[in-house]
């Protein structure tokens, strides 16, 4: 089953909003993972566009995911 661009956009936006909410709530690691997943969705939505609009969000998502994994536990 292939996702349509509209469904992918909705899921990406919801994921980013959940990530922002988690980050504001103090769960920065979980929030950045949700934002990274949403950003990958935005990049996949723009895969038929120019290369810059596809690769820049993809690189940002990979960097956010790496940052989320590298964050120390703040307990």
PyMOL Python script that loads the backbone (N, CA, C, O; Angstrom):
from pymol import cmd

cmd.read_pdbstr("""\
ATOM      1  N   UNK A   1       0.832  -1.179   0.000  1.00  0.00           N
ATOM      2  CA  UNK A   1       0.000   0.000   0.000  1.00  0.00           C
ATOM      3  C   UNK A   1       0.877   1.242   0.000  1.00  0.00           C
ATOM      4  O   UNK A   1       1.710   1.429   0.886  1.00  0.00           O
ATOM      5  N   UNK A   2       0.682   2.076  -0.991  1.00  0.00           N
ATOM      6  CA  UNK A   2       1.481   3.280  -1.112  1.00  0.00           C
ATOM      7  C   UNK A   2       0.721   4.458  -0.504  1.00  0.00           C
ATOM      8  O   UNK A   2      -0.467   4.649  -0.762  1.00  0.00           O
ATOM      9  N   UNK A   3       1.417   5.226   0.292  1.00  0.00           N
ATOM     10  CA  UNK A   3       0.790   6.379   0.935  1.00  0.00           C
ATOM     11  C   UNK A   3       0.603   7.509  -0.066  1.00  0.00           C
ATOM     12  O   UNK A   3       1.492   7.788  -0.871  1.00  0.00           O
ATOM     13  N   UNK A   4      -0.529   8.141  -0.015  1.00  0.00           N
ATOM     14  CA  UNK A   4      -0.741   9.306  -0.853  1.00  0.00           C
ATOM     15  C   UNK A   4      -0.036  10.497  -0.219  1.00  0.00           C
ATOM     16  O   UNK A   4       0.289  10.493   0.968  1.00  0.00           O
ATOM     17  N   UNK A   5       0.188  11.508  -1.036  1.00  0.00           N
ATOM     18  CA  UNK A   5       0.879  12.690  -0.522  1.00  0.00           C
ATOM     19  C   UNK A   5       0.067  13.398   0.557  1.00  0.00           C
ATOM     20  O   UNK A   5       0.632  13.947   1.502  1.00  0.00           O
ATOM     21  N   UNK A   6      -1.237  13.385   0.420  1.00  0.00           N
ATOM     22  CA  UNK A   6      -2.069  14.062   1.426  1.00  0.00           C
ATOM     23  C   UNK A   6      -1.996  13.349   2.784  1.00  0.00           C
ATOM     24  O   UNK A   6      -1.839  13.991   3.823  1.00  0.00           O
ATOM     25  N   UNK A   7      -2.110  12.025   2.761  1.00  0.00           N
ATOM     26  CA  UNK A   7      -2.020  11.259   4.006  1.00  0.00           C
ATOM     27  C   UNK A   7      -0.631  11.385   4.622  1.00  0.00           C
ATOM     28  O   UNK A   7      -0.491  11.504   5.839  1.00  0.00           O
ATOM     29  N   UNK A   8       0.390  11.356   3.774  1.00  0.00           N
ATOM     30  CA  UNK A   8       1.756  11.504   4.266  1.00  0.00           C
ATOM     31  C   UNK A   8       1.963  12.878   4.897  1.00  0.00           C
ATOM     32  O   UNK A   8       2.648  12.999   5.913  1.00  0.00           O
ATOM     33  N   UNK A   9       1.379  13.905   4.303  1.00  0.00           N
ATOM     34  CA  UNK A   9       1.477  15.248   4.869  1.00  0.00           C
ATOM     35  C   UNK A   9       0.771  15.363   6.209  1.00  0.00           C
ATOM     36  O   UNK A   9       1.275  16.009   7.128  1.00  0.00           O
ATOM     37  N   UNK A  10      -0.390  14.742   6.322  1.00  0.00           N
ATOM     38  CA  UNK A  10      -1.130  14.788   7.587  1.00  0.00           C
ATOM     39  C   UNK A  10      -0.381  14.045   8.678  1.00  0.00           C
ATOM     40  O   UNK A  10      -0.243  14.549   9.793  1.00  0.00           O
ATOM     41  N   UNK A  11       0.103  12.849   8.366  1.00  0.00           N
ATOM     42  CA  UNK A  11       0.833  12.055   9.356  1.00  0.00           C
ATOM     43  C   UNK A  11       2.121  12.767   9.770  1.00  0.00           C
ATOM     44  O   UNK A  11       2.489  12.753  10.945  1.00  0.00           O
ATOM     45  N   UNK A  12       2.805  13.385   8.809  1.00  0.00           N
ATOM     46  CA  UNK A  12       4.036  14.115   9.125  1.00  0.00           C
ATOM     47  C   UNK A  12       3.749  15.314  10.025  1.00  0.00           C
ATOM     48  O   UNK A  12       4.473  15.562  10.989  1.00  0.00           O
ATOM     49  N   UNK A  13       2.695  16.049   9.707  1.00  0.00           N
ATOM     50  CA  UNK A  13       2.350  17.216  10.522  1.00  0.00           C
ATOM     51  C   UNK A  13       1.961  16.810  11.940  1.00  0.00           C
ATOM     52  O   UNK A  13       2.356  17.468  12.903  1.00  0.00           O
ATOM     53  N   UNK A  14       1.198  15.742  12.076  1.00  0.00           N
ATOM     54  CA  UNK A  14       0.805  15.266  13.407  1.00  0.00           C
ATOM     55  C   UNK A  14       2.032  14.806  14.181  1.00  0.00           C
ATOM     56  O   UNK A  14       2.147  15.066  15.378  1.00  0.00           O
ATOM     57  N   UNK A  15       2.946  14.124  13.502  1.00  0.00           N
ATOM     58  CA  UNK A  15       4.162  13.662  14.168  1.00  0.00           C
ATOM     59  C   UNK A  15       5.012  14.835  14.649  1.00  0.00           C
ATOM     60  O   UNK A  15       5.565  14.798  15.748  1.00  0.00           O
ATOM     61  N   UNK A  16       5.113  15.864  13.833  1.00  0.00           N
ATOM     62  CA  UNK A  16       5.884  17.046  14.235  1.00  0.00           C
ATOM     63  C   UNK A  16       5.218  17.750  15.407  1.00  0.00           C
ATOM     64  O   UNK A  16       5.899  18.185  16.336  1.00  0.00           O
ATOM     65  N   UNK A  17       3.894  17.866  15.374  1.00  0.00           N
ATOM     66  CA  UNK A  17       3.185  18.506  16.493  1.00  0.00           C
ATOM     67  C   UNK A  17       3.321  17.703  17.782  1.00  0.00           C
ATOM     68  O   UNK A  17       3.474  18.283  18.857  1.00  0.00           O
ATOM     69  N   UNK A  18       3.268  16.378  17.687  1.00  0.00           N
ATOM     70  CA  UNK A  18       3.489  15.541  18.876  1.00  0.00           C
ATOM     71  C   UNK A  18       4.905  15.743  19.394  1.00  0.00           C
ATOM     72  O   UNK A  18       5.114  15.829  20.604  1.00  0.00           O
ATOM     73  N   UNK A  19       5.876  15.819  18.497  1.00  0.00           N
ATOM     74  CA  UNK A  19       7.260  16.043  18.899  1.00  0.00           C
ATOM     75  C   UNK A  19       7.463  17.372  19.595  1.00  0.00           C
ATOM     76  O   UNK A  19       8.196  17.460  20.580  1.00  0.00           O
ATOM     77  N   UNK A  20       6.810  18.410  19.083  1.00  0.00           N
ATOM     78  CA  UNK A  20       6.909  19.722  19.729  1.00  0.00           C
ATOM     79  C   UNK A  20       6.274  19.674  21.111  1.00  0.00           C
ATOM     80  O   UNK A  20       6.811  20.221  22.074  1.00  0.00           O
ATOM     81  N   UNK A  21       5.123  19.014  21.196  1.00  0.00           N
ATOM     82  CA  UNK A  21       4.460  18.884  22.496  1.00  0.00           C
ATOM     83  C   UNK A  21       5.299  18.110  23.501  1.00  0.00           C
ATOM     84  O   UNK A  21       5.399  18.500  24.664  1.00  0.00           O
ATOM     85  N   UNK A  22       5.898  17.022  23.055  1.00  0.00           N
ATOM     86  CA  UNK A  22       6.758  16.245  23.956  1.00  0.00           C
ATOM     87  C   UNK A  22       7.980  17.050  24.388  1.00  0.00           C
ATOM     88  O   UNK A  22       8.400  16.988  25.544  1.00  0.00           O
ATOM     89  N   UNK A  23       8.544  17.803  23.450  1.00  0.00           N
ATOM     90  CA  UNK A  23       9.699  18.638  23.787  1.00  0.00           C
ATOM     91  C   UNK A  23       9.355  19.720  24.792  1.00  0.00           C
ATOM     92  O   UNK A  23      10.135  20.008  25.699  1.00  0.00           O
ATOM     93  N   UNK A  24       8.179  20.319  24.626  1.00  0.00           N
ATOM     94  CA  UNK A  24       7.752  21.332  25.590  1.00  0.00           C
ATOM     95  C   UNK A  24       7.443  20.718  26.939  1.00  0.00           C
ATOM     96  O   UNK A  24       7.579  21.372  27.973  1.00  0.00           O
ATOM     97  N   UNK A  25       7.025  19.456  26.930  1.00  0.00           N
ATOM     98  CA  UNK A  25       6.719  18.763  28.179  1.00  0.00           C
ATOM     99  C   UNK A  25       7.936  18.235  28.906  1.00  0.00           C
ATOM    100  O   UNK A  25       7.818  17.726  30.020  1.00  0.00           O
ATOM    101  N   UNK A  26       9.099  18.346  28.298  1.00  0.00           N
ATOM    102  CA  UNK A  26      10.323  17.915  28.965  1.00  0.00           C
ATOM    103  C   UNK A  26      10.910  16.625  28.425  1.00  0.00           C
ATOM    104  O   UNK A  26      12.004  16.235  28.834  1.00  0.00           O
ATOM    105  N   UNK A  27      10.219  15.957  27.525  1.00  0.00           N
ATOM    106  CA  UNK A  27      10.745  14.727  26.939  1.00  0.00           C
ATOM    107  C   UNK A  27      11.436  15.066  25.621  1.00  0.00           C
ATOM    108  O   UNK A  27      10.908  14.800  24.541  1.00  0.00           O
ATOM    109  N   UNK A  28      12.617  15.652  25.728  1.00  0.00           N
ATOM    110  CA  UNK A  28      13.314  16.188  24.560  1.00  0.00           C
ATOM    111  C   UNK A  28      13.737  15.066  23.610  1.00  0.00           C
ATOM    112  O   UNK A  28      13.642  15.219  22.392  1.00  0.00           O
ATOM    113  N   UNK A  29      14.193  13.962  24.149  1.00  0.00           N
ATOM    114  CA  UNK A  29      14.640  12.855  23.301  1.00  0.00           C
ATOM    115  C   UNK A  29      13.478  12.307  22.472  1.00  0.00           C
ATOM    116  O   UNK A  29      13.610  12.139  21.259  1.00  0.00           O
ATOM    117  N   UNK A  30      12.365  12.033  23.101  1.00  0.00           N
ATOM    118  CA  UNK A  30      11.195  11.536  22.380  1.00  0.00           C
ATOM    119  C   UNK A  30      10.647  12.560  21.407  1.00  0.00           C
ATOM    120  O   UNK A  30      10.210  12.220  20.307  1.00  0.00           O
ATOM    121  N   UNK A  31      10.672  13.819  21.822  1.00  0.00           N
ATOM    122  CA  UNK A  31      10.199  14.887  20.948  1.00  0.00           C
ATOM    123  C   UNK A  31      11.026  15.022  19.689  1.00  0.00           C
ATOM    124  O   UNK A  31      10.476  15.206  18.603  1.00  0.00           O
ATOM    125  N   UNK A  32      12.336  14.936  19.816  1.00  0.00           N
ATOM    126  CA  UNK A  32      13.176  15.069  18.629  1.00  0.00           C
ATOM    127  C   UNK A  32      13.060  13.855  17.720  1.00  0.00           C
ATOM    128  O   UNK A  32      13.227  13.983  16.507  1.00  0.00           O
ATOM    129  N   UNK A  33      12.780  12.687  18.274  1.00  0.00           N
ATOM    130  CA  UNK A  33      12.559  11.513  17.426  1.00  0.00           C
ATOM    131  C   UNK A  33      11.266  11.689  16.626  1.00  0.00           C
ATOM    132  O   UNK A  33      11.232  11.384  15.434  1.00  0.00           O
ATOM    133  N   UNK A  34      10.205  12.179  17.270  1.00  0.00           N
ATOM    134  CA  UNK A  34       8.960  12.422  16.541  1.00  0.00           C
ATOM    135  C   UNK A  34       9.139  13.505  15.478  1.00  0.00           C
ATOM    136  O   UNK A  34       8.591  13.389  14.381  1.00  0.00           O
ATOM    137  N   UNK A  35       9.893  14.546  15.787  1.00  0.00           N
ATOM    138  CA  UNK A  35      10.147  15.596  14.805  1.00  0.00           C
ATOM    139  C   UNK A  35      10.967  15.045  13.641  1.00  0.00           C
ATOM    140  O   UNK A  35      10.720  15.401  12.489  1.00  0.00           O
ATOM    141  N   UNK A  36      11.940  14.181  13.931  1.00  0.00           N
ATOM    142  CA  UNK A  36      12.743  13.580  12.867  1.00  0.00           C
ATOM    143  C   UNK A  36      11.880  12.715  11.949  1.00  0.00           C
ATOM    144  O   UNK A  36      12.035  12.761  10.729  1.00  0.00           O
ATOM    145  N   UNK A  37      10.980  11.935  12.523  1.00  0.00           N
ATOM    146  CA  UNK A  37      10.088  11.096  11.710  1.00  0.00           C
ATOM    147  C   UNK A  37       9.174  11.964  10.854  1.00  0.00           C
ATOM    148  O   UNK A  37       8.936  11.655   9.686  1.00  0.00           O
ATOM    149  N   UNK A  38       8.669  13.034  11.422  1.00  0.00           N
ATOM    150  CA  UNK A  38       7.830  13.955  10.648  1.00  0.00           C
ATOM    151  C   UNK A  38       8.591  14.639   9.535  1.00  0.00           C
ATOM    152  O   UNK A  38       8.049  14.860   8.452  1.00  0.00           O
ATOM    153  N   UNK A  39       9.841  14.977   9.792  1.00  0.00           N
ATOM    154  CA  UNK A  39      10.658  15.619   8.772  1.00  0.00           C
ATOM    155  C   UNK A  39      10.968  14.660   7.632  1.00  0.00           C
ATOM    156  O   UNK A  39      11.032  15.076   6.475  1.00  0.00           O
ATOM    157  N   UNK A  40      11.162  13.379   7.944  1.00  0.00           N
ATOM    158  CA  UNK A  40      11.352  12.383   6.887  1.00  0.00           C
ATOM    159  C   UNK A  40      10.093  12.303   6.024  1.00  0.00           C
ATOM    160  O   UNK A  40      10.178  12.166   4.803  1.00  0.00           O
ATOM    161  N   UNK A  41       8.931  12.390   6.662  1.00  0.00           N
ATOM    162  CA  UNK A  41       7.687  12.397   5.894  1.00  0.00           C
ATOM    163  C   UNK A  41       7.586  13.595   4.971  1.00  0.00           C
ATOM    164  O   UNK A  41       7.114  13.471   3.841  1.00  0.00           O
ATOM    165  N   UNK A  42       8.023  14.753   5.441  1.00  0.00           N
ATOM    166  CA  UNK A  42       8.028  15.950   4.596  1.00  0.00           C
ATOM    167  C   UNK A  42       8.994  15.762   3.432  1.00  0.00           C
ATOM    168  O   UNK A  42       8.696  16.161   2.307  1.00  0.00           O
ATOM    169  N   UNK A  43      10.150  15.156   3.699  1.00  0.00           N
ATOM    170  CA  UNK A  43      11.125  14.913   2.637  1.00  0.00           C
ATOM    171  C   UNK A  43      10.580  13.923   1.616  1.00  0.00           C
ATOM    172  O   UNK A  43      10.773  14.106   0.414  1.00  0.00           O
ATOM    173  N   UNK A  44       9.904  12.883   2.078  1.00  0.00           N
ATOM    174  CA  UNK A  44       9.344  11.908   1.144  1.00  0.00           C
ATOM    175  C   UNK A  44       8.216  12.513   0.310  1.00  0.00           C
ATOM    176  O   UNK A  44       7.999  12.111  -0.833  1.00  0.00           O
ATOM    177  N   UNK A  45       7.515  13.459   0.875  1.00  0.00           N
ATOM    178  CA  UNK A  45       6.461  14.133   0.139  1.00  0.00           C
ATOM    179  C   UNK A  45       7.045  14.970  -1.000  1.00  0.00           C
ATOM    180  O   UNK A  45       6.403  15.137  -2.036  1.00  0.00           O
ATOM    181  N   UNK A  46       8.242  15.490  -0.817  1.00  0.00           N
ATOM    182  CA  UNK A  46       8.894  16.334  -1.825  1.00  0.00           C
ATOM    183  C   UNK A  46       9.868  15.546  -2.686  1.00  0.00           C
ATOM    184  O   UNK A  46      10.736  16.146  -3.320  1.00  0.00           O
ATOM    185  N   UNK A  47       9.757  14.237  -2.730  1.00  0.00           N
ATOM    186  CA  UNK A  47      10.730  13.432  -3.482  1.00  0.00           C
ATOM    187  C   UNK A  47      10.653  13.650  -4.983  1.00  0.00           C
ATOM    188  O   UNK A  47      11.615  13.359  -5.694  1.00  0.00           O
ATOM    189  N   UNK A  48       9.533  14.152  -5.479  1.00  0.00           N
ATOM    190  CA  UNK A  48       9.410  14.410  -6.910  1.00  0.00           C
ATOM    191  C   UNK A  48       9.813  15.824  -7.281  1.00  0.00           C
ATOM    192  O   UNK A  48       9.797  16.188  -8.457  1.00  0.00           O
ATOM    193  N   UNK A  49      10.171  16.618  -6.293  1.00  0.00           N
ATOM    194  CA  UNK A  49      10.597  17.995  -6.536  1.00  0.00           C
ATOM    195  C   UNK A  49      12.088  18.021  -6.843  1.00  0.00           C
ATOM    196  O   UNK A  49      12.698  17.002  -7.169  1.00  0.00           O
ATOM    197  N   UNK A  50      12.641  19.188  -6.732  1.00  0.00           N
ATOM    198  CA  UNK A  50      14.075  19.324  -6.961  1.00  0.00           C
ATOM    199  C   UNK A  50      14.848  18.601  -5.879  1.00  0.00           C
ATOM    200  O   UNK A  50      14.295  18.285  -4.826  1.00  0.00           O
ATOM    201  N   UNK A  51      16.098  18.340  -6.119  1.00  0.00           N
ATOM    202  CA  UNK A  51      16.917  17.578  -5.180  1.00  0.00           C
ATOM    203  C   UNK A  51      17.096  18.296  -3.848  1.00  0.00           C
ATOM    204  O   UNK A  51      17.127  17.653  -2.798  1.00  0.00           O
ATOM    205  N   UNK A  52      17.215  19.621  -3.879  1.00  0.00           N
ATOM    206  CA  UNK A  52      17.457  20.378  -2.654  1.00  0.00           C
ATOM    207  C   UNK A  52      16.295  20.231  -1.678  1.00  0.00           C
ATOM    208  O   UNK A  52      16.508  20.089  -0.474  1.00  0.00           O
ATOM    209  N   UNK A  53      15.062  20.265  -2.195  1.00  0.00           N
ATOM    210  CA  UNK A  53      13.893  20.150  -1.325  1.00  0.00           C
ATOM    211  C   UNK A  53      13.693  18.747  -0.790  1.00  0.00           C
ATOM    212  O   UNK A  53      12.930  18.544   0.155  1.00  0.00           O
ATOM    213  N   UNK A  54      14.362  17.790  -1.379  1.00  0.00           N
ATOM    214  CA  UNK A  54      14.284  16.420  -0.877  1.00  0.00           C
ATOM    215  C   UNK A  54      15.405  16.137   0.124  1.00  0.00           C
ATOM    216  O   UNK A  54      15.159  15.587   1.197  1.00  0.00           O
ATOM    217  N   UNK A  55      16.622  16.510  -0.226  1.00  0.00           N
ATOM    218  CA  UNK A  55      17.767  16.128   0.600  1.00  0.00           C
ATOM    219  C   UNK A  55      17.932  16.979   1.855  1.00  0.00           C
ATOM    220  O   UNK A  55      18.384  16.460   2.877  1.00  0.00           O
ATOM    221  N   UNK A  56      17.584  18.266   1.819  1.00  0.00           N
ATOM    222  CA  UNK A  56      17.765  19.110   3.007  1.00  0.00           C
ATOM    223  C   UNK A  56      16.912  18.630   4.184  1.00  0.00           C
ATOM    224  O   UNK A  56      17.456  18.466   5.276  1.00  0.00           O
ATOM    225  N   UNK A  57      15.603  18.396   4.024  1.00  0.00           N
ATOM    226  CA  UNK A  57      14.846  17.862   5.163  1.00  0.00           C
ATOM    227  C   UNK A  57      15.314  16.475   5.586  1.00  0.00           C
ATOM    228  O   UNK A  57      15.256  16.135   6.767  1.00  0.00           O
ATOM    229  N   UNK A  58      15.777  15.676   4.634  1.00  0.00           N
ATOM    230  CA  UNK A  58      16.274  14.351   4.972  1.00  0.00           C
ATOM    231  C   UNK A  58      17.536  14.437   5.827  1.00  0.00           C
ATOM    232  O   UNK A  58      17.683  13.687   6.792  1.00  0.00           O
ATOM    233  N   UNK A  59      18.438  15.337   5.484  1.00  0.00           N
ATOM    234  CA  UNK A  59      19.663  15.529   6.273  1.00  0.00           C
ATOM    235  C   UNK A  59      19.325  16.078   7.657  1.00  0.00           C
ATOM    236  O   UNK A  59      19.927  15.670   8.650  1.00  0.00           O
ATOM    237  N   UNK A  60      18.367  17.000   7.728  1.00  0.00           N
ATOM    238  CA  UNK A  60      17.948  17.543   9.022  1.00  0.00           C
ATOM    239  C   UNK A  60      17.349  16.441   9.890  1.00  0.00           C
ATOM    240  O   UNK A  60      17.613  16.382  11.091  1.00  0.00           O
ATOM    241  N   UNK A  61      16.545  15.572   9.287  1.00  0.00           N
ATOM    242  CA  UNK A  61      15.932  14.479  10.044  1.00  0.00           C
ATOM    243  C   UNK A  61      16.980  13.511  10.572  1.00  0.00           C
ATOM    244  O   UNK A  61      16.890  13.059  11.714  1.00  0.00           O
ATOM    245  N   UNK A  62      17.966  13.191   9.754  1.00  0.00           N
ATOM    246  CA  UNK A  62      19.033  12.288  10.200  1.00  0.00           C
ATOM    247  C   UNK A  62      19.829  12.927  11.334  1.00  0.00           C
ATOM    248  O   UNK A  62      20.190  12.253  12.299  1.00  0.00           O
ATOM    249  N   UNK A  63      20.104  14.228  11.217  1.00  0.00           N
ATOM    250  CA  UNK A  63      20.845  14.921  12.281  1.00  0.00           C
ATOM    251  C   UNK A  63      20.032  14.979  13.565  1.00  0.00           C
ATOM    252  O   UNK A  63      20.589  14.812  14.650  1.00  0.00           O
ATOM    253  N   UNK A  64      18.729  15.212  13.466  1.00  0.00           N
ATOM    254  CA  UNK A  64      17.880  15.228  14.663  1.00  0.00           C
ATOM    255  C   UNK A  64      17.822  13.865  15.337  1.00  0.00           C
ATOM    256  O   UNK A  64      17.859  13.765  16.564  1.00  0.00           O
ATOM    257  N   UNK A  65      17.730  12.817  14.524  1.00  0.00           N
ATOM    258  CA  UNK A  65      17.692  11.475  15.085  1.00  0.00           C
ATOM    259  C   UNK A  65      19.012  11.150  15.778  1.00  0.00           C
ATOM    260  O   UNK A  65      19.020  10.572  16.865  1.00  0.00           O
ATOM    261  N   UNK A  66      20.129  11.522  15.149  1.00  0.00           N
ATOM    262  CA  UNK A  66      21.435  11.284  15.769  1.00  0.00           C
ATOM    263  C   UNK A  66      21.577  12.077  17.061  1.00  0.00           C
ATOM    264  O   UNK A  66      22.154  11.586  18.031  1.00  0.00           O
ATOM    265  N   UNK A  67      21.059  13.290  17.081  1.00  0.00           N
ATOM    266  CA  UNK A  67      21.089  14.101  18.289  1.00  0.00           C
ATOM    267  C   UNK A  67      20.242  13.483  19.386  1.00  0.00           C
ATOM    268  O   UNK A  67      20.629  13.493  20.555  1.00  0.00           O
ATOM    269  N   UNK A  68      19.084  12.945  19.015  1.00  0.00           N
ATOM    270  CA  UNK A  68      18.199  12.323  20.003  1.00  0.00           C
ATOM    271  C   UNK A  68      18.843  11.092  20.617  1.00  0.00           C
ATOM    272  O   UNK A  68      18.693  10.838  21.812  1.00  0.00           O
ATOM    273  N   UNK A  69      19.551  10.337  19.814  1.00  0.00           N
ATOM    274  CA  UNK A  69      20.210   9.145  20.319  1.00  0.00           C
ATOM    275  C   UNK A  69      21.398   9.520  21.199  1.00  0.00           C
ATOM    276  O   UNK A  69      21.684   8.835  22.181  1.00  0.00           O
ATOM    277  N   UNK A  70      22.087  10.603  20.852  1.00  0.00           N
ATOM    278  CA  UNK A  70      23.284  10.998  21.584  1.00  0.00           C
ATOM    279  C   UNK A  70      22.994  11.799  22.858  1.00  0.00           C
ATOM    280  O   UNK A  70      23.888  11.997  23.681  1.00  0.00           O
ATOM    281  N   UNK A  71      21.747  12.259  23.023  1.00  0.00           N
ATOM    282  CA  UNK A  71      21.432  13.054  24.214  1.00  0.00           C
ATOM    283  C   UNK A  71      21.573  12.210  25.484  1.00  0.00           C
ATOM    284  O   UNK A  71      21.136  11.060  25.527  1.00  0.00           O
ATOM    285  N   UNK A  72      22.182  12.788  26.507  1.00  0.00           N
ATOM    286  CA  UNK A  72      22.245  12.058  27.778  1.00  0.00           C
ATOM    287  C   UNK A  72      20.906  12.099  28.473  1.00  0.00           C
ATOM    288  O   UNK A  72      20.086  12.981  28.217  1.00  0.00           O
ATOM    289  N   UNK A  73      20.691  11.158  29.336  1.00  0.00           N
ATOM    290  CA  UNK A  73      19.456  11.157  30.105  1.00  0.00           C
ATOM    291  C   UNK A  73      19.531  12.259  31.153  1.00  0.00           C
ATOM    292  O   UNK A  73      20.483  12.325  31.931  1.00  0.00           O
ATOM    293  N   UNK A  74      18.532  13.112  31.168  1.00  0.00           N
ATOM    294  CA  UNK A  74      18.556  14.262  32.075  1.00  0.00           C
ATOM    295  C   UNK A  74      17.823  13.976  33.381  1.00  0.00           C
ATOM    296  O   UNK A  74      16.860  14.670  33.708  1.00  0.00           O
ATOM    297  N   UNK A  75      18.247  12.999  34.111  1.00  0.00           N
ATOM    298  CA  UNK A  75      17.569  12.669  35.368  1.00  0.00           C
ATOM    299  C   UNK A  75      18.361  13.137  36.544  1.00  0.00           C
ATOM    300  O   UNK A  75      17.943  12.945  37.686  1.00  0.00           O
TER     301      UNK A  75
END
""", "prot")
cmd.dss("prot")
cmd.show_as("cartoon", "prot")
cmd.util.cbc("prot")
cmd.orient("prot")
